[in-house]
Amino acid sequence: MATKKQLKSAADELNKVLYDDDSNEEVVASRIDVEGTVATITKGLQESKDLIKPTDDISEETMDVLDALPPLPEAPKEEEKAPAKEKAPAKEKAPAKEKKPTKEKAPAKEKKDKYVREFSFIDALTKTPTTAEDIAKKSNDLYVKNGGSNNVAQSMVILNIGVKFLSRLDAITVKDGKIAKV
């Protein structure tokens, strides 16, 4: 686990990179409280971790601190409902009527995978180096075209996660702030 000094240093750097717009109240409110407790700083770092773009200039020390953080705890699930009360025994039913023969059903169609935002990210990647913002916009456009909702910010989150994963697999390259398929 990182020391409080290391956590504060990482939080300061992320505040400068991610939350530098003093004119935007929402951005200012999202900053990590570097004067808070270790738990507060840690939670702020965990929440900010997914906002880092591949093109952001983050020091190796800060990335080491972020990589060492435990994952955010999942939101609590709804408690299971109490079992239903037993019903009184059902009355006897009248004999069933004879059913008429039905037509044979056509064979079931093959189930097609639902087009999810992650697919649109993969489809938006090209061999030509492109900025993260352009890929996120293209990914969002593809997702909307396939029936999804318009949300470029969500596409950017998927892009940030996907770039980290795919670059470690050497499936993409990130150079000079541009991303390309290998």
C-alpha positions as CSV (number, residue, x, y, z in Angstrom):
1,M,0.0,0.0,0.0
2,A,1.2,3.5,-0.9
3,T,2.1,6.0,1.8
4,K,-0.2,9.0,2.4
5,K,2.6,11.2,0.9
6,Q,2.6,9.0,-2.3
7,L,-1.3,9.1,-2.4
8,K,-1.3,12.9,-2.1
9,S,1.3,13.3,-4.8
10,A,-0.6,11.1,-7.2
11,A,-3.9,12.9,-6.3
12,D,-2.2,16.3,-7.0
13,E,-1.0,15.1,-10.4
14,L,-4.4,13.7,-11.4
15,N,-6.1,17.0,-10.2
16,K,-3.7,18.9,-12.5
17,V,-4.2,16.6,-15.5
18,L,-7.9,15.7,-15.2
19,Y,-9.5,18.5,-13.2
20,D,-7.6,21.6,-14.3
21,D,-10.6,23.8,-15.5
22,D,-11.2,26.3,-12.6
23,S,-14.1,27.9,-14.6
24,N,-16.2,24.7,-14.5
25,E,-17.9,24.1,-11.2
26,E,-18.5,20.4,-12.0
27,V,-14.8,19.9,-12.7
28,V,-13.8,21.7,-9.5
29,A,-16.2,19.6,-7.5
30,S,-14.8,16.4,-8.9
31,R,-11.2,17.1,-7.8
32,I,-9.6,14.7,-5.3
33,D,-9.5,16.1,-1.8
34,V,-5.7,15.9,-1.1
35,E,-6.1,17.1,2.4
36,G,-8.6,14.3,3.3
37,T,-7.9,11.0,5.0
38,V,-6.1,8.2,3.4
39,A,-9.4,6.5,2.7
40,T,-10.8,9.7,1.0
41,I,-7.7,10.2,-1.1
42,T,-7.7,6.5,-2.1
43,K,-11.4,6.6,-3.1
44,G,-10.8,9.7,-5.2
45,L,-7.9,8.1,-6.9
46,Q,-9.9,4.9,-7.6
47,E,-12.8,6.9,-9.1
48,S,-10.5,9.0,-11.2
49,K,-8.4,6.1,-12.5
50,D,-10.8,5.3,-15.4
51,L,-10.9,8.9,-16.6
52,I,-7.2,8.8,-17.6
53,K,-6.8,8.9,-21.4
54,P,-3.9,7.1,-23.1
55,T,-2.7,10.6,-24.3
56,D,-2.6,12.0,-20.7
57,D,0.9,12.7,-19.4
58,I,0.9,10.8,-16.1
59,S,4.2,10.0,-14.3
60,E,5.3,6.4,-13.8
61,E,5.2,7.0,-10.0
62,T,1.5,8.0,-10.1
63,M,0.7,5.0,-12.4
64,D,2.4,2.7,-9.9
65,V,0.3,4.1,-7.1
66,L,-2.9,3.7,-9.2
67,D,-2.0,0.1,-10.2
68,A,-1.4,-0.8,-6.5
69,L,-4.9,0.5,-5.4
70,P,-7.5,-2.1,-4.6
71,P,-10.5,-2.0,-6.8
72,L,-13.6,0.0,-5.8
73,P,-16.0,-2.1,-3.8
74,E,-19.1,-3.0,-5.8
75,A,-22.4,-1.4,-5.0
76,P,-24.4,-3.4,-2.5
77,K,-26.9,-5.7,-4.1
78,E,-30.6,-5.7,-3.2
79,E,-31.4,-8.1,-0.4
80,E,-33.1,-11.3,-1.6
81,K,-36.8,-11.2,-1.1
82,A,-38.4,-13.3,1.7
83,P,-39.8,-16.6,0.4
84,A,-43.5,-16.3,-0.6
85,K,-46.0,-17.6,1.9
86,E,-47.4,-21.0,1.1
87,K,-50.7,-20.9,-0.7
88,A,-53.7,-22.9,0.3
89,P,-54.2,-26.1,-1.7
90,A,-55.8,-25.4,-5.1
91,K,-59.3,-26.6,-5.8
92,E,-59.7,-29.4,-8.3
93,K,-59.9,-28.2,-11.8
94,A,-62.4,-29.4,-14.4
95,P,-61.1,-31.8,-17.0
96,A,-59.1,-30.0,-19.7
97,K,-60.7,-29.5,-23.1
98,E,-59.3,-31.3,-26.0
99,K,-56.7,-29.2,-27.9
100,K,-56.9,-28.6,-31.6
101,P,-53.7,-29.7,-33.5
102,T,-51.5,-26.7,-34.1
103,K,-49.3,-25.9,-37.1
104,E,-45.6,-26.8,-36.8
105,K,-43.5,-23.9,-35.8
106,A,-40.7,-22.7,-38.1
107,P,-37.2,-23.5,-36.8
108,A,-35.9,-20.8,-34.4
109,K,-33.7,-18.2,-35.9
110,E,-30.1,-18.0,-34.8
111,K,-29.7,-15.6,-31.9
112,K,-27.6,-12.6,-32.9
113,D,-25.3,-11.0,-30.3
114,K,-26.5,-7.7,-29.1
115,Y,-24.4,-4.8,-30.4
116,V,-22.8,-3.3,-27.3
117,R,-20.7,-0.2,-27.0
118,E,-17.5,-2.3,-26.6
119,F,-18.1,-3.7,-30.1
120,S,-18.4,-0.2,-31.5
121,F,-15.0,0.7,-30.0
122,I,-13.3,-2.3,-31.7
123,D,-15.1,-1.4,-35.0
124,A,-13.9,2.2,-34.8
125,L,-10.3,1.3,-34.6
126,T,-8.3,1.6,-37.8
127,K,-4.7,1.0,-38.9
128,T,-4.4,4.7,-39.5
129,P,-3.3,6.5,-36.3
130,T,-6.2,8.4,-34.9
131,T,-6.8,10.5,-31.8
132,A,-8.7,9.1,-28.8
133,E,-11.4,11.7,-29.2
134,D,-12.0,10.8,-32.9
135,I,-12.2,7.1,-32.1
136,A,-14.7,7.8,-29.2
137,K,-16.8,9.9,-31.5
138,K,-16.7,7.3,-34.3
139,S,-17.5,4.5,-31.8
140,N,-20.4,6.5,-30.4
141,D,-21.8,7.1,-33.9
142,L,-21.5,3.3,-34.7
143,Y,-23.3,2.5,-31.5
144,V,-26.1,4.9,-32.2
145,K,-26.4,3.6,-35.8
146,N,-26.9,0.1,-34.3
147,G,-29.7,1.2,-32.0
148,G,-27.7,2.4,-28.9
149,S,-28.0,5.6,-27.0
150,N,-25.9,8.7,-27.8
151,N,-23.2,9.1,-25.1
152,V,-19.7,10.1,-26.2
153,A,-18.5,10.2,-22.6
154,Q,-19.4,6.6,-22.1
155,S,-17.6,5.7,-25.4
156,M,-14.5,7.5,-24.0
157,V,-14.6,5.4,-20.8
158,I,-14.8,2.2,-22.9
159,L,-12.0,3.5,-25.1
160,N,-9.7,4.2,-22.1
161,I,-10.3,0.7,-20.7
162,G,-9.9,-0.9,-24.1
163,V,-6.7,0.9,-25.0
164,K,-5.1,-0.2,-21.7
165,F,-6.1,-3.8,-22.4
166,L,-5.3,-3.9,-26.1
167,S,-2.0,-2.1,-25.8
168,R,-0.8,-4.7,-23.3
169,L,-1.8,-7.4,-25.8
170,D,0.1,-5.5,-28.5
171,A,-3.0,-5.4,-30.6
172,I,-2.8,-1.6,-30.9
173,T,-0.1,1.1,-30.7
174,V,-0.3,4.4,-28.9
175,K,2.2,6.9,-30.2
176,D,2.2,10.7,-30.0
177,G,-1.3,10.7,-28.7
178,K,-2.7,8.6,-31.6
179,I,-4.0,5.1,-31.5
180,A,-3.8,2.5,-34.3
181,K,-4.4,-1.2,-34.9
182,V,-1.3,-3.3,-35.3
